[in-house]
Amino acid sequence: MQNSFITDDFLLHNDFAKKLYHDFAKTQPIYDYHSHLSPKDIAEDRQFENITQLWIEGDHYKWRAMRANGIDEKYITGDASDFEKFQKYAETLPNTLRNPLYHWTHLELQRYFGITELLNAESAQRIYDSCNELLKKPAYSVRNLLHKMNVKMVGTTDDPIDDLQYHKQLLEEGFTISVLPTFRPDKATEIEKGDAFVLWIKKLERVVSFRIQNFNDLVKALRKRHDFFHEMGCRISDHGHASFYNAASTQEEINLIFEKGMQSEPLTSVEIEKYKSALLYEIAVMNHKKSWVQQFHVGAIRNNNSKMMNLIGPDQGFDSIGDLTMAQSMSGFFDKLNSNDALTKTIVYNLNPRDNEMMASMAANFNDGSVPGKMQYGAAWWFLDQKDGMQKQLDVLSNFGLLSRFVGMLTDSRSFLSFPRHEYFRRILCNVLGEEMEKAELPNDMNLIGDLVQKICSENAVQYFDFHQK
C-alpha cells in the first residue's frame, strides 16, 4: 500500500501556497538553534545499529502514544528486543490518526529512507528490514543524516559542568556543520531537589577548582563556566522552568537559603522562589554582558506519575501542560533587567495555549529599537508543536508582533530523524500565507511574500543569532 497522502503538495491547499513552498521555502538551509542531540554522536559520526535505536529510543511522543494504545512498558522502556519495540510502535501508529505522530512518522520514513508504504503491524517487518539495510551504509551515519537535510547549524543543550570535549573536537576538525553548545544551568536553580542539588554543586566545585560556600561563590563559579562556554562558541543560554520568578530578597536572605539548600533542609515555596529569582537574574546579566540570546521554556509540570518515576526514573514521558499564572512575575523579571540596562535578546516559549496572547504581548513590551525582533515569541513548543499549535503561534505572533522578524522553527529533539519537522512547519507557514493571498487578505506579490518565507525559514535566525555560514 502506497503512502499517497504525503505528496509533493502535502498540506498545501492552493496554488499560492504551493508556489511559496516549492520556490521559496523547500531548499532553505536549516539552522536548528535548539535541540537535544548528542554532540558525542556527531563527533564520533555514530552509525546506528537499527531503526529502533535511532528513532524510538528516547522519543517521549512515541512512548506516550504506545501507552495510550495499551502497550506494556516492556515494549517501551523495558527489555523487549529492538524489533519487538518497533513492531509495537507499528501496531500503534494506525491508531494515531490526527495525532502529529502520524504525519511525522511517514514524513521521516519517506525523507530519509524513501519509504512510501504506510507503517502498520503488517508492514513492520518489511520496513524494519529496509531501514536497517540502509543504516549499514556510510550515507546513513549521523553526520550524513544532517547533511541529507541541508542542516547548517545544530545547537545542543549542555550542562554548565560539561567539558564540551566533543564540541571542541568538532571545532578543531573543522566539521562543515556548526555544532554549538547552549548553556543550560537549570540544575543550579533546582535548590528544592535537596541531595540532588548538593551533588550537582559538588560536581561544579570540582570543575571550577574552588569551594562554593555561599551564593556569591555560586555566581562566580557559573560565570567561570559561562566564560568557558563563550570561548567554545556558545552564544545561547536556555532555561526550562515551571514559571518566571521575580521575588525580592536581600543578599543575607539568599545566602541563608543557599546554606539551607546545601544542608538538604526543607525550604518554603517563598524561599525557593527567592533563590530562583536571584540566580536567574544573575545569569541573565551574564547573558547580556556577552550579547548572548537567552531562551525561556516555561509552563511544564514534570514527572507527574510518581509510580512510574520510582520504577523507571525521571523524564520518561510523564510530563504535561501546567496552568500557573505568570504574567506578573514575567513582567517584573524582564522589567528589572530592562531598568538596569541588562536585558539581552530573548525568546520566550509557553506550553499552555491559554498563555499565547499574554506571552506574545508581554514580550513585546520590552522591545527597545536596538535590535530587530529583540524580544521573540518563540515557535510552538512541545505539546503545541503540531499543525494547530503552529498555526495559532503564527496568528498570535502576527497579531501582537512582527511575523517578519520571527526566527522560525526548531526541532527541540533528541532524534537525528526529526529534521522533517522544519519541512512540516514550512508547509504550514506557506499554506497560512497562501490561503490569505487567495482571499486577497495579503497582496498578490509572490516576491514580497516569498521574501518573508525565506526570512522566517533561515535568514532571520542567521542574523539574530549571528551565525556564520561555513
C-alpha positions in Angstrom: 0.0 0.0 0.0 1.4 3.4 -1.0 1.6 6.4 1.3 -0.4 8.5 -1.1 -1.2 11.3 1.3 2.4 12.5 1.7 2.6 14.1 -1.8 4.7 16.9 -3.1 1.8 19.3 -2.2 1.1 17.8 1.3 -0.5 20.5 3.5 -0.5 23.0 0.6 -4.1 23.7 -0.3 -3.9 26.3 -3.1 -1.6 27.4 -5.9 -0.2 30.3 -3.9 0.8 28.0 -1.0 2.4 25.5 -3.4 4.5 28.2 -5.2 5.6 29.7 -1.9 6.8 26.3 -0.6 8.4 25.0 -3.7 10.0 28.2 -4.9 11.0 29.9 -1.6 10.9 27.5 1.4 11.8 24.0 0.2 15.5 24.5 -0.4 16.3 26.8 2.5 19.0 25.5 4.8 18.2 24.5 8.4 19.6 26.4 11.4 18.4 24.3 14.3 19.2 26.6 17.1 17.6 24.4 19.9 17.9 20.7 20.1 18.9 17.9 22.5 21.0 16.0 20.1 24.2 14.2 21.3 27.4 16.1 20.4 29.2 12.8 21.1 27.2 11.0 18.4 28.0 13.8 15.9 31.7 13.9 16.8 32.0 10.1 16.5 29.8 10.0 13.5 27.7 7.3 15.0 26.3 4.6 12.8 23.1 3.3 14.5 22.5 -0.4 14.5 18.8 -0.3 13.7 15.8 2.0 13.3 14.6 1.4 16.8 17.8 2.8 18.4 17.7 5.7 16.0 14.0 6.5 16.0 12.1 5.1 19.1 14.6 5.1 22.0 14.2 8.3 24.0 11.2 9.5 22.0 8.6 10.5 24.6 6.0 11.3 21.9 6.0 7.8 20.6 6.1 6.3 24.2 3.0 8.3 25.2 1.1 7.1 22.2 2.1 3.5 22.8 1.0 3.7 26.5 -2.3 5.2 25.4 -2.7 2.3 23.0 -2.4 -0.3 25.8 1.2 -1.3 25.0 3.0 -2.8 28.0 6.0 -0.9 29.3 8.2 -3.9 28.4 7.9 -2.8 24.8 8.5 0.9 25.5 11.4 1.4 28.0 11.6 -2.3 29.1 13.8 -5.2 28.0 11.9 -6.3 24.8 14.1 -6.7 21.7 14.5 -3.8 19.4 12.3 -5.4 16.7 9.6 -6.1 19.3 9.6 -2.4 20.3 9.4 -1.4 16.6 6.6 -3.8 16.0 4.6 -2.4 18.9 5.0 1.1 17.6 4.0 0.0 14.2 0.8 -1.6 15.7 0.2 1.7 17.5 0.6 4.0 14.5 -2.7 3.4 12.7 -4.4 4.5 16.0 -2.6 7.9 15.9 -4.7 9.3 13.0 -4.9 13.1 13.5 -2.1 12.9 16.0 1.0 14.7 14.6 2.9 11.4 15.0 1.1 10.0 12.0 2.4 12.9 9.8 5.9 13.0 11.3 6.4 9.2 11.1 5.6 9.0 7.4 7.4 12.1 6.5 10.6 10.8 8.2 10.3 7.3 6.6 9.9 9.0 3.2 12.5 11.7 3.5 15.3 9.5 5.0 14.6 6.1 3.6 12.4 6.6 0.6 9.6 4.5 2.1 6.1 5.4 0.9 4.4 2.4 2.4 2.2 3.1 5.4 3.6 1.8 8.7 1.4 -0.7 10.5 1.5 -4.2 12.0 1.6 -5.9 8.6 4.3 -3.7 7.1 6.5 -3.5 10.2 8.9 -6.3 9.3 9.5 -5.1 5.7 10.0 -1.5 6.8 12.3 -2.5 9.7 14.5 -4.6 7.5 14.6 -2.0 4.7 15.6 0.8 7.1 18.2 -1.4 8.8 19.8 -2.3 5.5 20.2 1.4 4.6 21.5 2.2 8.1 24.5 0.0 7.4 25.6 2.3 4.6 28.1 5.2 5.2 25.4 7.6 3.8 23.4 7.0 7.0 25.9 7.9 9.6 24.8 10.7 11.9 26.8 13.4 10.1 25.4 12.3 6.7 21.9 12.3 8.1 22.4 16.0 9.0 23.8 16.8 5.5 20.9 15.0 3.9 18.5 17.5 5.5 20.7 20.5 4.5 21.4 21.3 8.1 23.9 24.1 8.6 23.9 24.6 12.3 22.9 22.5 15.3 22.5 23.9 18.8 22.9 21.3 21.5 21.8 21.6 25.1 24.6 21.4 27.7 25.1 21.4 31.4 27.5 24.1 32.8 29.7 21.3 34.2 30.1 19.7 30.8 33.7 19.8 29.4 32.4 20.2 25.9 35.1 17.9 24.6 33.0 16.8 21.6 32.3 20.4 20.6 36.0 21.1 20.8 36.7 18.0 18.7 34.3 19.1 16.0 35.6 22.7 16.1 39.2 21.6 15.7 38.3 19.2 13.0 36.5 21.9 11.1 33.3 20.0 10.6 31.3 21.8 8.0 28.1 21.9 10.1 28.4 24.3 13.1 27.6 22.3 16.3 27.4 24.9 19.0 26.8 24.4 22.8 23.9 26.0 24.7 24.3 26.9 28.4 21.5 25.2 30.3 22.0 26.0 34.1 18.7 24.6 35.3 20.4 22.3 37.9 21.9 25.3 39.6 18.5 26.7 40.2 16.8 23.5 41.5 17.5 24.0 45.1 14.3 22.3 46.0 15.8 18.9 44.9 17.8 18.5 48.1 20.5 15.9 47.8 20.5 16.0 44.0 21.1 19.8 44.2 24.0 19.3 46.6 25.5 16.6 44.5 25.5 18.9 41.4 27.1 21.8 43.3 29.9 19.4 44.4 30.4 18.5 40.8 30.6 22.1 39.9 33.1 22.7 42.6 35.4 20.1 41.1 35.1 21.6 37.6 35.9 25.2 38.8 38.5 24.1 41.3 37.2 26.1 44.3 34.8 25.6 47.1 31.3 27.1 46.8 30.4 28.2 50.3 27.7 30.9 49.5 25.6 32.4 46.8 28.3 34.7 45.6 30.6 31.8 45.1 28.0 30.0 43.1 27.6 33.0 40.8 31.3 33.2 40.4 31.5 29.5 39.5 28.7 29.9 36.9 30.4 32.9 35.5 33.6 31.0 35.0 31.7 28.3 33.2 29.8 30.9 31.2 33.1 32.3 30.1 34.3 28.9 29.1 31.2 28.2 27.1 31.6 31.5 25.3 35.2 30.6 24.3 33.7 27.3 22.8 31.4 29.2 20.6 28.3 29.3 22.8 26.0 32.3 22.2 22.7 31.0 23.7 21.5 30.1 27.2 18.4 28.1 27.8 16.2 27.9 30.8 13.4 25.4 31.5 11.1 26.3 34.4 7.5 26.0 35.6 7.2 29.8 35.5 9.1 33.0 35.7 10.4 34.2 39.1 10.6 37.7 40.4 10.7 37.6 44.2 12.6 40.4 46.0 15.3 39.4 48.5 18.4 40.6 50.3 21.9 39.2 50.0 21.7 37.9 53.5 18.4 36.0 52.8 19.8 34.4 49.7 22.9 33.2 51.5 20.8 31.7 54.2 18.6 30.0 51.7 21.6 28.6 49.8 23.1 27.4 53.1 19.8 25.5 53.9 19.8 24.0 50.5 23.4 22.8 50.9 22.2 21.0 54.1 19.3 19.5 52.2 16.9 21.2 54.7 13.3 21.7 53.7 12.6 25.0 52.0 9.4 27.0 51.8 7.9 27.9 48.5 8.8 31.6 49.2 12.4 30.7 49.8 12.6 28.6 46.6 11.1 31.4 44.6 13.5 34.0 46.1 16.5 31.8 45.3 15.4 31.1 41.7 14.7 34.8 41.1 18.1 35.9 42.4 20.1 33.3 40.4 18.2 33.6 37.1 18.7 37.4 37.3 22.4 37.0 37.7 22.6 34.6 34.8 20.5 36.9 32.6 23.0 39.7 33.4 25.9 37.4 32.3 24.0 36.8 29.0 23.6 40.5 28.4 27.2 41.2 29.0 28.2 38.8 26.3 25.3 39.7 24.0 24.0 36.1 24.1 20.4 35.1 23.2 18.5 33.7 26.2 15.6 31.3 25.9 12.9 30.6 28.5 10.8 27.5 28.1 8.1 27.8 30.8 4.9 26.0 31.7 5.6 22.3 32.1 4.7 20.1 35.1 7.2 17.3 35.0 7.2 13.7 36.3 3.6 13.6 37.3 3.3 9.8 37.6 5.2 9.1 40.8 4.7 5.3 40.4 6.5 5.3 37.0 9.0 7.9 38.3 10.0 5.4 41.0 10.1 2.5 38.5 12.0 3.9 35.6 13.2 7.4 36.6 12.5 11.0 35.5 11.9 12.4 32.0 10.2 9.2 30.6 7.2 10.8 29.1 5.0 11.7 32.1 5.1 15.5 31.8 2.2 17.7 31.0 0.9 21.3 30.5 0.9 23.4 33.6 -1.6 26.2 34.5 0.4 28.6 36.7 -0.3 32.3 36.3 2.9 34.0 35.4 2.1 37.4 33.8 3.2 39.4 36.9 6.4 37.5 37.5 7.3 37.6 33.8 6.7 41.4 33.7 8.7 42.0 36.9 11.6 39.8 35.8 12.1 41.5 32.4 11.3 44.9 33.8 14.1 44.6 36.4 16.6 43.6 33.7 15.4 46.3 31.3 15.5 49.0 34.0 19.1 48.1 34.8 20.1 48.0 31.1 20.8 44.3 31.3 18.2 42.7 29.1 19.7 40.8 26.2 17.9 39.3 23.1 15.3 36.9 24.5 13.0 34.2 23.2 10.0 33.0 25.3 8.1 29.8 24.8 4.9 28.8 26.6 3.3 25.3 26.9 -0.2 26.3 27.8 -2.1 27.6 24.8 -4.1 29.7 27.2 -1.0 31.9 27.6 -0.3 32.5 23.9 -1.6 36.1 23.8 -0.2 37.0 27.2 3.3 35.8 26.4 3.4 37.5 23.0 2.1 40.8 24.2 4.3 40.7 27.3 7.5 40.0 25.4 6.7 42.9 23.0 6.7 45.4 26.0 10.5 45.2 26.2 11.5 45.8 22.6 13.6 48.9 22.6 14.5 49.5 18.9 18.1 48.3 19.4 17.7 45.0 17.6 15.1 43.9 15.2 12.9 41.3 16.9 14.9 41.6 20.1 12.1 40.0 22.2 10.8 37.0 20.4 7.6 35.0 20.9 9.1 31.6 20.1 8.0 28.7 18.0 5.2 26.4 19.1 6.8 24.1 21.7 6.4 20.5 22.9 2.6 19.8 23.2 1.9 22.7 20.9 4.4 21.5 18.3 1.7 20.3 15.8 -0.3 21.8 13.0 -3.0 23.5 15.1 -0.3 24.8 17.6 1.9 26.1 14.8 -1.0 27.9 13.1 -2.0 29.5 16.4 1.5 30.6 17.2 1.8 32.2 13.7 -1.5 34.0 14.2 -0.7 35.3 17.7 2.8 36.4 16.7 1.3 38.2 13.7 -1.3 39.9 15.8 0.9 41.0 18.6 4.3 41.5 17.0 6.1 41.2 13.6 6.0 37.8 11.9 8.6 39.2 9.5 11.2 39.1 12.4 10.4 35.6 13.6 13.4 33.3 13.8 11.5 30.2 12.8 11.3 26.6 13.7 13.5 24.3 15.7 13.4 20.5 16.5 13.8 20.5 20.3 14.5 16.8 19.7 16.9 14.0 20.7 16.4 12.3 17.4 18.6 12.6 14.3 15.5 11.9 12.2 13.5 14.8 13.4 14.5 17.5 10.9 11.5 17.0 8.6 9.7 19.0 11.4 11.2 22.0 9.7 9.6 20.9 6.5 6.3 20.4 8.3 6.4 23.9 9.7 7.4 25.4 6.4 4.5 23.8 4.6 2.1 25.1 7.3 3.6 28.6 7.1 3.3 28.7 3.3 -0.3 27.4 3.5 -1.3 30.0 6.0 0.1 32.8 3.8 -1.1 31.2 0.6 -4.7 31.0 1.8 -4.6 34.7 2.8 -3.2 35.6 -0.6 -6.0 33.7 -2.3 -8.6 35.6 -0.2 -6.9 38.9 -1.1 -6.0 39.5 2.6 -2.4 39.7 1.5 -1.0 41.2 -1.7 -0.7 39.0 -4.8 3.0 39.7 -4.7 4.9 36.4 -4.8 8.3 38.1 -4.3 7.1 40.1 -1.3 5.6 37.1 0.5 8.3 34.8 -0.7 10.9 37.0 0.8 9.0 36.8 4.1 9.0 33.0 3.9 12.8 32.9 3.3 13.5 35.2 6.2 11.4 33.0 8.6 12.9 29.7 7.3 16.5 30.7 7.8 17.7 34.2 7.2 16.3 35.8 10.4 18.0 33.1 12.5 21.3 33.7 10.9 21.1 37.4 11.6 19.5 37.2 15.1 22.0 34.6 16.5 24.9 36.0 14.4 25.6 32.6 12.9 28.3 32.4 10.4 27.9 30.0 7.5 30.7 27.6 6.8 
